[in-house]
Amino acid sequence: GLVGSEMCIRDSSKDSEPITIITDSNYLKNGINNWITNWKKNNWKTANKKPVKNKDLWLILDDQTSLKNIIWDWVKGHSTDKYNNEADELARKAAENLIQSF
C-alpha cells in the first residue's frame, strides 16, 4: 500500500533512465498516475467530494517522484511473484517490530 511505498529519491535532477516501481496496489498506481492531478485541482477531494485519505503521504510520494521518469508496474498481490512476496514479508516483520517497540 501507500504507507509501504514511501521512498527516498534524493537526487532532484531528472534522470533519463526510467525507474520501475513495482506495486501490488492498483490504488497506488492509479492514484499517482491518474487521480492525483484531479485531487490537486479539487483541493484534495475525491470525485465523490470526500477528502483524499493519506494526503500527507501522497504529497511525499508526489514530491519524491515528480522529477523522475517513473514506470509504475502492477503485480498481483499474494501471487507467485517472488519479490512481491519478499516485500510483503519484510513489511510484515517491520510492522511487528514497530508494534513491539511501543
Disulfide bonds with the S-S distance in Angstrom:
none
